[in-house]
Amino acid sequence: MQIYPVTEFINNHFPINPMSRTDCISNRNIKIVSSYLNEQTGHYDNLFLDLPYPVDRYTTPEAFFLNEDEWTTNENFHTILRRGKEISGEAYFYFNCGLSSAHLRSWGRFEYFARIFTGPDDGFMRVPFFNSNINDTKEIEIVIPPMYDRPTGRMSAILKIEYHDDIEVNKEYIVDSYRRGLLSSIPMVWGLNPARIRQPLCPYDPERLFHEEPEVSCYSLDARMEGNSLIITDPHDGRSRIVGKKVILKSEIAAGKKLFLGKYLDIDEASKEISGDRTEAVLITDTIRGDGRILFRAGEIFKAPYFIMEITYDRISLINRLTQAFRSGDRNHEVSEKFLIDTINRLRETIKGRNRAYYALKLANEELKEAKDWVVEYNKTLQQKIDERTAELVKTQEEILALNRGLEERVNKQVEELKRYNDLRRYLSPKLTEKILSSGGILGGQPQRKMMTVIFSDIRDFSTITDSLEPEELFQLLDKYLAEMTVLIHRYEGTLNKIIGDGMLIFFGDPIPMEDHAKRAVLMAVNMQKKANELKDEWRHFGYEFGMGIGINTGYMTVGNIGSDMHMDYTVIGNQVNVAARLESLAKSGQILVSQRTYSRVSDIVDAEEIGEVKVKGIHTPVITYNIKVK
């Protein structure tokens, strides 16, 4: 018997990709299965019966398999999936189980991270990341990212899925169905219908799959290749039937490289068009059914190098898209997301390292015990050496376990820090956000009265525009308008409090105090009107004369977090806020109307003309109003 050094032992037993780890399935998958069974049947009895698990660290199999930070073997996961179907009695259990993850929220801590995604498009773009955190058997690549398909009015994307070299893909048939359910569930997070998935390419060998997979072999199809034809025994009448043929896959350019996406040539055609190496596959030419269910559809191609999935789903509504427009424009969103993803990757790597060390220690101990029995008659001191070595290994194991116990607390703290960051960047420029975070401050707090300047802006005759333009055209115009205005708000360090359709509420003086809040507000408004003049040509293309009205007032107002534990909003209220809103409603296209309180603080830097007095509800004294001239 040979005894390996620990480092060599780990490298020999746990090679890096494209080979998979022994414990290659995250228990998050098992939590999804048990949650779905519990909903459908009220129990998951015997789901983990007689399955191996680390008994020295867990008192019951449930405690291990329902711990989302643990990983188990592919064999255990296959057994659990098949048992789940037996318990439920559902014909389409594997797909339905994956699909249930959205409405049951059975992802575990992954629930925390859905909040950073702007919609299903973002969700599908993050599939490779989530794949790496729930299994170590395959790689997923976004071949064509989500895009709008005008003829169908739906979104579409294409994924490539390739298993590691040491995974027997023909045994992954039931996992394939479960995975399609998971992917179909993504739009459901945002209240949409499940995605539709078509799988034009798959690497299954039909001869092996039809004979070896229990889900299919029960129909006694006796699949075989005869020449260039795939022949089965029809499960209905027992006659031989041609259901497929050999084809040559034809590559296409996608993601900047040649890939197979579903195009093919007949054998005879390929000899004329393709020279050199050719990739053979098997095209299913006739749909195969059994017990009323479709086993394989005409048009699917088997024996491909990898899976190709074509995903289509409904678009997120215009209201939700408008809500996300401002957030998606902030480049710091990418920084936040990267920080969160890096955090989880570090968590996963620590867990992987702990599991690798655990299994390595276990196997090393077993080999040491065998060594003891083998040499005991030759060296009486070997017992002491083995005991010392075992004690060292146990101590190392305990140190690794102790290190891991604090991981969840650290991740929760990092998630809370990310939430604070997201709260701040909704309102403030990146510069102000970083300033507040670096000082350990928080946004808002208890409401307080402060001297501030508040601005309201609005697009004139916007309701007429919305009635006439298509949603896509309106979204394009608003997206650019809001992006340009946001750049100016950040430049003058204002706080963008609300976006309501085409209107904005902005204030200066909180959360960062500033003495020149009135000057900043007026200078920003002047530049906003200048930018509006630059945008006019684009709006004229759609038949409208673009214009914006702005109202500004300075005074004491209440600012802070207002609301309840159920819903809290950071905003400003008070009569002086109402004055600004009233001035905005009176402003014509291109005008900036300011109160005397504001004008008295900026008269040395701008030209203005007095408009007259304005009555405002709740304020007894009329407000003297000025129009700031934009040069």
PATORPA-897802 format. One line per field, with one value per residue (C-alpha): x, y, z; chain. Coordinates in steps of 0.001 Angstrom, whole numbers, plus 500000, padded with zeros to 6 digits. Example, Ala and Ser with C-alpha at 12.3 -4.5 7.8 and 13.67 -1.06 7.14 Angstrom:
residues 2
east (512300,513670)
north (495500,498940)
up (507800,507140)
c (A,A)
//
This chain:
residues 631
east (500000,501249,500719,500437,501405,498218,498792,499458,496492,494076,495378,495000,491445,490141,491383,490362,487848,486893,486809,484209,484685,483414,480920,479705,476063,475067,472419,470437,469135,467995,466238,464263,463222,462163,460245,458276,457471,456349,454000,452550,452289,452830,456003,459280,459537,462356,463811,467261,466953,470308,472164,475789,476541,479197,477839,480648,479341,475569,473195,470580,470624,468003,470368,473054,471038,468954,472034,472456,476148,476985,477635,476931,477643,475939,474823,473038,471267,470093,468739,466892,465367,464077,462715,460966,459135,458098,456749,454827,453585,453820,454719,456493,457938,461504,460438,457721,460165,462620,459753,458486,461662,460319,456980,458264,461405,463319,466756,467895,470124,470064,466742,468813,470381,467290,466821,469870,468488,466465,464343,464397,466955,469417,468430,469264,472567,473539,472716,476444,477140,474273,475166,478664,477132,474654,476724,480203,479229,478896,479595,476898,477669,475440,475738,473173,472100,468429,467036,463609,462105,459699,457721,456764,456725,458804,462367,464752,468179,470394,472484,475196,475560,478582,479200,482628,484596,484111,480300,478370,475914,473500,472850,471870,468513,466379,468659,468219,464443,464924,467311,464791,462257,464706,465408,461708,460986,463206,460536,458091,460184,458823,455235,455566,454615,457259,459812,459447,462517,463397,466435,467506,470864,471706,474674,472666,473482,469989,471069,472402,469787,466783,468233,469743,467627,464726,462443,462716,463851,460483,458962,461276,462092,465141,466816,469540,471400,471156,473236,472302,468873,467760,465203,463025,460349,457068,455680,452109,452157,455588,456692,460100,459996,462522,462499,465842,468818,472467,473252,476321,476175,476759,478486,477363,479049,477797,479512,482444,483197,481968,479287,476676,473226,470939,471676,472603,473180,472156,475042,475039,474859,477687,480137,479744,479820,482108,485672,487907,486596,482827,480671,478042,474806,471384,468282,464949,462572,459425,457986,458153,455345,454703,451731,450381,453562,456100,459448,461341,460248,460859,463576,465748,469349,471165,474896,475791,478929,476799,473307,471843,468797,466593,464686,461744,459755,457471,458869,458674,455972,456643,455973,458610,461037,460578,461174,464447,465610,467298,468842,470294,471991,474174,477539,477966,475215,477772,480262,477655,476745,480361,481000,478090,479106,482706,481406,479447,482294,484549,481927,481682,485454,485729,482983,484597,487936,486349,484642,487762,489790,487130,487071,490849,491253,488751,490473,493926,492846,491567,494880,496794,494742,495474,499170,499059,497698,500232,503400,502365,504420,507572,507470,505824,506254,504086,500959,502180,503118,499742,497940,499965,499267,495563,495430,497054,494516,491580,492927,493216,489669,488380,490213,488626,485152,485643,486738,483618,481168,481657,481079,477317,477563,480174,478083,475001,477010,478203,474640,473484,476330,475236,471638,472858,474841,471805,469626,472115,472764,469018,469197,472787,475705,478531,480717,478223,477462,481113,481482,478582,479672,483275,482095,479864,476688,473245,470631,468009,467089,464536,462688,464091,463490,466257,466822,466998,466234,463766,463214,460315,460620,458156,457848,455115,452115,453522,450074,449528,452862,452112,448785,450432,453800,454447,455797,459191,459531,458459,460851,463747,463076,462517,465567,467888,466124,466448,470051,471102,469300,470804,474322,473600,472070,475182,477468,475903,475619,471847,469638,467291,464386,461702,461053,457311,456740,458344,458663,461487,461782,465296,466577,469843,471057,470544,471975,475161,474847,475824,475667,475227,472254,470209,473020,473659,469958,469559,472780,471709,468260,469845,471980,468964,467121,470185,470325,466576,467232,469799,467225,464566,465683,465286,461761,460832,461487,458464,456314,456559,458116,459998,459953,460378,459102,460995,459953,462416,461904,464138,462953,462540,461101,460976,463368,464085,462692,458902,456578,456298,458221,456211,457276,459769,460476,463269,461751,460874,457496,456085,454555,457829,457857,454325,455508,458095,455473,453095,455798,456596,452928,452872,456171,455891,458113,461702,460960,462620,460321,461892,460548,461876,463541,465575,466229,467637,470393,471325,470739,474474,475023,471928,469661,465934,462679,459933,456724,454418,452737,451463,448910,449774,447318,448313,450462,448726,451253,451483,454824,456775,458015,460976,461798,465507,466830,468631,471344)
north (500000,503510,506492,509872,513255,515245,517780,515046,513056,516012,516765,513117,512825,516323,517447,520872,521401,520084,517238,517377,517146,514070,516244,518066,518882,521693,520767,523802,521445,518951,521712,522520,518847,518491,521800,520767,517314,518881,521218,518440,515550,517080,515053,513770,510568,508165,510669,510302,506700,504822,507539,508159,511392,512594,510990,512443,515984,515471,513500,512864,512690,515493,517829,517240,517117,520208,522298,524534,525156,521465,519549,515905,513395,513194,509652,510869,513608,511163,508829,511699,512900,509427,508849,512212,511118,507841,509694,512263,509939,512810,511994,515349,515546,516543,519579,520641,520360,522785,525098,525278,527012,530456,530471,528424,530623,527427,528722,529365,532428,533024,534757,537711,538274,538437,542073,543235,541999,544440,541757,538344,539592,540202,536881,534888,536742,535521,531845,530889,532369,530540,527317,527389,527748,524843,522179,521284,519029,521374,524831,527193,529941,532773,532360,535023,537358,538289,540428,541538,539576,541995,539377,537382,540293,538205,538080,535322,534019,531038,529072,526489,523744,521430,518707,518008,515167,512803,513152,510478,512705,509861,509492,513172,512796,513445,516290,517850,517986,519434,522077,523135,523644,525862,528001,528228,529590,532696,535049,533936,535860,539031,537739,536646,533320,530565,530730,528341,526219,524419,522133,521662,520060,517510,515148,512008,508780,507491,503840,503969,506362,504366,501162,502403,505297,503905,506775,505544,501910,500855,501337,498663,500837,498694,501680,500845,502447,500594,502350,506023,505399,505289,502506,501695,499154,501084,500787,500715,498028,496405,497161,498495,502168,504711,507746,509397,509727,510693,514315,516562,519593,522969,525661,529277,532401,533341,535137,535769,532089,529101,527080,524476,525955,523513,523813,520600,519012,515602,513169,513557,517372,517582,515785,518669,521601,520524,519360,517984,516997,516685,516381,513659,513700,512027,514009,512812,512854,511522,512366,509413,508967,506593,506426,509679,511680,512888,511194,512974,515534,515633,518184,517440,516513,513857,513066,516784,518001,519928,521149,524227,525789,528353,530301,532620,534582,537596,541104,542870,545584,549211,550402,548061,549005,552727,552033,550273,552867,555129,552269,550538,553782,553927,552321,551651,549024,546865,547450,546484,543355,542342,542822,540551,537882,537940,537492,534386,532967,533308,531565,528737,528339,528142,525526,523576,523709,522516,519590,518646,518678,516626,513849,513909,513592,510772,508762,509517,508206,505013,504465,505152,502521,499988,500854,500170,496660,495936,496889,496238,493010,494780,498056,498266,502055,502545,502645,505770,507445,506671,508055,511259,511613,510963,513562,516127,515392,515630,518928,520264,519149,520914,524123,524038,523491,526346,528671,527851,528509,532279,532397,532932,535840,537562,537072,538530,541607,542045,541695,544386,546658,546161,547052,550328,551062,550389,552661,555516,555201,555438,559108,560338,560721,558151,560804,561514,557823,556976,559970,558849,555198,556071,558073,555240,557283,556138,557702,559832,559041,560726,563586,567059,570635,572144,575133,573589,574239,571991,571667,570193,569567,568241,567760,569973,568219,564795,563154,564042,562436,559193,558804,559033,557272,553537,552310,551464,554980,556630,554493,555436,559178,559045,556874,559403,562372,560894,559834,563330,565027,562577,563469,567139,566306,564349,567144,569674,567048,567189,564451,562880,561940,560754,560037,560052,559356,562347,564460,564710,565906,567058,568800,570289,570467,566888,564353,566363,569892,572733,576519,577271,574935,577638,578522,574868,574309,577317,576611,572996,574120,576476,573646,571318,573788,574050,570268,570220,572520,569993,567177,569027,567770,564127,564737,566635,563432,562000,565071,566891,570143,569114,571503,571377,573545,573963,575392,576180,577333,577776,577535,575396,571940,568529,565877,562296,558770,558974,555970,552723,549471,548093,550913,553727,556614,559203,562528,566164,567626,570998,574216,575326,572101,572905,576345,574751,572336,575252,577237,574215,573831,577512,577363,577363,575360,576521,578585,578379,580002,580731,582279,585519,583451,581642,584695,586687,584057,583894,587438,587998,585100,585068,587456,587318,589125,589561,587724,588777,587299,583721,582438,579064,577011,576907,580092,583403,585756,585668,584439,586939,584989,585468,583867,582965,583807,580967,582298)
up (500000,499112,501427,499606,501037,501720,498876,496329,497639,497183,493674,492667,493995,493218,489750,488451,485620,483167,485683,488463,492210,494031,495927,492806,493635,496015,498582,497396,494690,497310,499245,496057,495731,499375,499329,496250,497691,500947,499064,496859,499342,502785,503443,502005,504065,503097,500626,502241,503471,503538,501627,502734,504591,507117,510308,512405,511766,511401,513611,510864,507058,506945,508826,506183,502951,503838,504718,501677,502446,501956,498729,497917,495142,491770,492625,495768,493809,491109,493794,495509,492218,491297,494810,494630,491489,493137,496174,494108,491357,488821,485224,484792,488317,487332,485280,487742,490638,488994,487978,491586,492804,491831,493631,496603,496936,497723,496666,500231,500633,496878,497625,498931,495539,493295,494445,492481,489157,487085,485370,483677,481099,483947,485536,482396,481989,485487,484782,484404,487871,489564,487709,489221,492692,492493,490708,489501,486589,483617,482221,480871,478349,477094,473313,472381,475227,475769,472965,471771,468864,467151,465077,468185,470638,473091,474403,473321,474349,473512,476035,475477,478115,478124,480730,482178,480643,483593,483695,481769,479928,479073,482811,483115,481326,484434,485578,482118,482662,486180,484777,482114,484906,486818,483741,482858,486340,486008,484508,487232,489791,488168,487853,484212,482620,482623,479812,476880,476169,472957,472923,469263,470166,472851,473267,474159,472303,471335,471233,474807,476194,474934,476429,479724,481033,483157,482097,478484,478577,480034,476538,474990,471982,471051,469370,466841,463954,460675,458058,458299,459855,463486,463927,466942,467772,467911,471489,470133,467410,467838,464274,463280,462415,461124,463425,462672,460365,460404,459545,459538,461819,460157,462217,462572,463946,467433,470320,467984,467295,465340,467113,466281,466959,465124,461412,459601,456209,454911,454501,450704,450840,453372,451089,448623,451073,453933,453509,456244,459675,459954,463064,462722,464673,464609,463621,465055,462072,463741,467167,469602,472155,475012,477397,475989,476634,474104,474647,471850,469296,465573,464844,467903,467106,469202,469579,469349,471182,473699,474563,472903,474569,472837,475501,474840,477415,477830,478166,481497,481511,480546,484109,485540,482778,483523,487218,486375,483795,486332,488287,485231,484166,487262,486572,490296,489989,488202,490988,493602,491738,491213,494934,495781,493257,494515,498051,497120,495080,498102,500198,497709,497465,501259,501423,498589,500378,503616,501878,499963,503174,504961,502380,502037,505800,505958,503229,504643,508050,506477,504721,507933,509771,507034,507275,510998,510541,507822,509760,513366,513625,512366,514254,517655,517683,514601,516789,518528,515216,513715,516788,516564,512839,513364,516145,513824,511105,513528,514842,511269,510558,513685,512690,509228,510720,513217,510406,508404,511271,510947,507180,507242,509693,507502,504372,506119,507107,503531,502208,504678,503546,499931,500872,502418,499279,497034,499224,498837,495092,494363,495349,495264,492907,493147,494804,497592,498028,498632,501000,503203,503235,504074,507088,508295,507838,506786,504533,506271,509853,512069,510262,510971,509780,507674,505393,501912,498244,496393,492607,490612,486843,484296,480514,479054,477374,478271,478401,474728,473844,475723,473908,470491,470747,470818,474200,472645,471189,474440,476468,474163,474531,478314,478886,477217,478886,482399,481802,480698,483609,486112,484944,485751,489154,490093,488805,491219,494030,494295,495740,493172,495412,493006,489327,488646,484971,483249,486397,488945,492565,493492,496592,497878,501480,502675,503433,502790,504284,501920,502358,498630,498034,496252,493835,493029,492366,490023,488087,487667,486398,483850,482493,482444,480176,477951,477698,476939,473951,472689,472904,470897,467494,468502,469843,466661,464691,466496,465794,469125,470337,473457,476415,480175,483038,486341,489726,492577,496172,499231,502810,505909,505227,506914,505539,506564,506547,506682,506943,508893,509275,506337,503994,504602,502190,502317,501166,501963,502958,504004,502667,501071,499043,497881,496723,494402,493052,492377,490550,488376,487395,486302,484388,480627,478323,478801,481953,485385,487973,491373,494563,496042,498785,496135,493946,496876,497186,493473,492182,491864,489441,487137,485230,485970,485375,487974,486966,489788,492827,493048,495554,497090,499118,502813,502588,503412,501827,497989,496627,494495,491478,489103,485744,485409,481955,480152,477814)
c (A,A,A,A,A,A,A,A,A,A,A,A,A,A,A,A,A,A,A,A,A,A,A,A,A,A,A,A,A,A,A,A,A,A,A,A,A,A,A,A,A,A,A,A,A,A,A,A,A,A,A,A,A,A,A,A,A,A,A,A,A,A,A,A,A,A,A,A,A,A,A,A,A,A,A,A,A,A,A,A,A,A,A,A,A,A,A,A,A,A,A,A,A,A,A,A,A,A,A,A,A,A,A,A,A,A,A,A,A,A,A,A,A,A,A,A,A,A,A,A,A,A,A,A,A,A,A,A,A,A,A,A,A,A,A,A,A,A,A,A,A,A,A,A,A,A,A,A,A,A,A,A,A,A,A,A,A,A,A,A,A,A,A,A,A,A,A,A,A,A,A,A,A,A,A,A,A,A,A,A,A,A,A,A,A,A,A,A,A,A,A,A,A,A,A,A,A,A,A,A,A,A,A,A,A,A,A,A,A,A,A,A,A,A,A,A,A,A,A,A,A,A,A,A,A,A,A,A,A,A,A,A,A,A,A,A,A,A,A,A,A,A,A,A,A,A,A,A,A,A,A,A,A,A,A,A,A,A,A,A,A,A,A,A,A,A,A,A,A,A,A,A,A,A,A,A,A,A,A,A,A,A,A,A,A,A,A,A,A,A,A,A,A,A,A,A,A,A,A,A,A,A,A,A,A,A,A,A,A,A,A,A,A,A,A,A,A,A,A,A,A,A,A,A,A,A,A,A,A,A,A,A,A,A,A,A,A,A,A,A,A,A,A,A,A,A,A,A,A,A,A,A,A,A,A,A,A,A,A,A,A,A,A,A,A,A,A,A,A,A,A,A,A,A,A,A,A,A,A,A,A,A,A,A,A,A,A,A,A,A,A,A,A,A,A,A,A,A,A,A,A,A,A,A,A,A,A,A,A,A,A,A,A,A,A,A,A,A,A,A,A,A,A,A,A,A,A,A,A,A,A,A,A,A,A,A,A,A,A,A,A,A,A,A,A,A,A,A,A,A,A,A,A,A,A,A,A,A,A,A,A,A,A,A,A,A,A,A,A,A,A,A,A,A,A,A,A,A,A,A,A,A,A,A,A,A,A,A,A,A,A,A,A,A,A,A,A,A,A,A,A,A,A,A,A,A,A,A,A,A,A,A,A,A,A,A,A,A,A,A,A,A,A,A,A,A,A,A,A,A,A,A,A,A,A,A,A,A,A,A,A,A,A,A,A,A,A,A,A,A,A,A,A,A,A,A,A,A,A,A,A,A,A,A,A,A,A,A,A,A,A,A,A,A,A,A,A,A,A,A,A,A,A,A,A,A,A,A,A,A,A,A,A,A,A,A,A,A,A,A,A,A,A,A,A,A,A,A,A,A,A,A,A,A,A,A,A,A,A,A,A,A,A,A,A,A,A,A,A,A,A)
//
